[in-house]
Amino acid sequence: MKDKHSFPDQLSSYLFWDVDRRGVDPQKHRHWLIDRVLLYGGYEDFLALLHYYGWETIVETAKKSRQIDCKTASFLAHMTGTPKEEFLCYSTKQSKRKYWIY
């Protein structure tokens, strides 16, 4: 683990549209930060996340997340050899239906 104050500075500024970047503690807000990068981050953001936390922490956090999509879970499962069924997005489906595409 690297310096906790410099890590959020490595991420894209648009990931912090609703919070102050300086108030984010990478250990205390680990679940929120990993979810945010997996949902909205780019490739460089993911590499910074991987460098800071490592595969094990990212996958363990993503398994418990109800927010990540199946495509992201498939990527993480393929890269780490984790069964896809261990991710909540495969066992829990949204109750709200998607709109039809006309």
Order of alpha helices (4+ residues) and beta strands (2+ residues): alpha-alpha-alpha-alpha-alpha-alpha
